[in-house]
Amino acid sequence: MTTSPFLSICIPTRNRAALLRELLESIAAQENDEIEIVLSDDGSTDETPGVVAAFEKRFSHFTYERHDPPLLYDRNVLHVVSRARGTFCWLFSDDDRMEPGAMVQVLDELRSDPACAGFTVGRIAYNFSLTEHLPVRPLQTTQSTTRQPGTPSRPGRRRRVPIALGPQHPADMQLGRATK
């Protein structure tokens, strides 16, 4: 009998095999039976299928789907989340990395509040070669009033958990949107 995973890590991807390998390696270092990997490949023409094949046996729960013709980004994100079987979903971009210890911290936070509808995570930005951290603007801490239907109204909590963002896009830096 196969049990459903507690947490689905959903990753939409397209033509970023090297970055995807880094992300999957960072998750595999923290893998446990409570998580599943759900990967939706939007018609990659690079080495993405080979990267996936190298990792799928390293996870207890692993789903990979390749779309040809591509779904395009928004539909690919919606699709990967729709394939999740876990109680909770953690959406990653294919250029992110999971910091050491993040998996345990996220699982503990999710278990501590079963009514939790979601939370934000801390950010760590890297340079383009992924060798050094860049400064990141702090997220504002706010109270939210978002609630699930049928639950009593109470302010939500924002929590921070360590993950890593991939390199900032050069266009963002040119337009002055990069973190300073």
N, C-alpha and C positions, 0 to 999 in steps of 0.2 A: 504494500500500500504506500503510495507516494503522498506525502503531506505537502500542503501548499506552503510556499515560503512566507516568512513574515514581512520581508522587505524586498521589493523589486528595484533593481538598479537599471534604469532605462536609458539607453544610449542610442540616439539617432546619429548616423554617420554617413559620410560620402567623401571618398577619395582622400582620406587622411590616415592611411595605414600606419605610418610611423608614430603619429600622435596617439592613435587608438591603441597601439602596442604599449605605449607608456602608461596610458590610463588602465588598461586591463592588468598590467603588471602590478600597478599600485593597489588595485582591488584584490588581485589574487593573493597578495601578501597578507591580506586580512580576511580571506574567504572563510565562510562557515556555512553550515547547513541551513541557516535561517534566511539566507539571501538567494536571489536569483539574478542572473544577468539576462536582460532582454535587449537585443541589438537589432536595430532596423537599418539595413544598408540601402541607401537610396541610389542604387545602380552604380556603385563604385567601379571604376575602370583601372584602379591601381591594385596593389597587393592586399587589399582588405580581406578578401576571402581566405587567403593564406594565413594572415594574422589571426583571424577568427578560428580557423582549423587548429592552429597551434595552442589556442587557449581553451577551447570548449571542453576538453577533458579535465581541465584543472578546476572546474566548478561543478558542484552537485546539481545545480539547476541552471541550464543555459539554453536560451532560445535565440536563434539567428534566422532572420528573414532578409532576403535580398529582393529588391524591387526593380524590375526592368520591364517597362519604362519606369523611370524615377517618379516618385510621388511628389517631389519637391519638398522643400524644408518644412513648411507648416504641417502639411499632411503627414510627413514622416514622423514628426514629433507626436502628433495625435495618434498615429498608428502604433508607435513603440509603447506609448502609455496604455493604449487599449489592449495590448497583449500581456500586460503585467498581471500576475496571479497573486501577488503579495497583498497583505493587508495595507501596507504603505508603499508608496512609490518615491524613489529618489531619482530625479532627472539630472543626468550629466551630459555635458557637451563632449564630443570626442576629443577635444583638446584640453580637458580638465585632468586633474590628478587627484586621487584621494590621499590625503596626508596620513601618516602613520597614527594609529589610534582613533581615527575618525569613525570607523565602522562600529567599534564598541561603544563609543560615545553616542552615536546616533541611535543605535539599538536601545541603549539604556534610556535615552530621552524619550523615545517613542513608547517604551514600556511604562515609563513613569506617569504618563498622562494618556490613558486610552481614548479620551475624547479629543485628543489633539488632531486638528485638521491639517496642520502644516507648521513649518517653522523655517526661518532663514538661517543661513550658515555664514560663518566668517569667511573672508576671502584672503587668499594669498596669491599675488600676481608674480609671474616669472618673466624674465627677459626672453627674447626670441630663441635663444639657444638653450633655454630651460636650465641655466646654470646659476642664476642668482635671483633673489627676491627683489621685487620692485615695491615701492610704497603704494598703498591703496587707501583711497578715501574711506574713512569709517562710515559704516551704515548708521543711520539715525535709528535710535531705539524708540519705538512708538507702541502704543496700545492699539489693538485692533478690536473691532466689534464684530468681526466675521464669525458666524456660527453655523453649524449644521442644522437643517430643519429638525424640529422636535427636541432640540437641546435647550436648556435654560440659557437666557442671555447673560453672558459674563465676558469681561474683557479677555481677549486672547493674549498669549505671551509670545514674544519673539525670543528665540533662543539662538545662540551662535555655536556652530560646530565647525571644526577646521576642515576645509577642503582647499584645493588649489585651482585657480583659474589658469587657463593657458595663456600664451603670449598675447599681448594686446595687439589688435589689428592696426597696421600702419595708418590706415585712413583715420582711425580714431585719434591717433597721435597728431596727424597733420591738422585735424580740425580742432585740436585743443581739448578733446574729450578724454584724453588719457588722464589717469590719476596722477596727481602731483605730490 
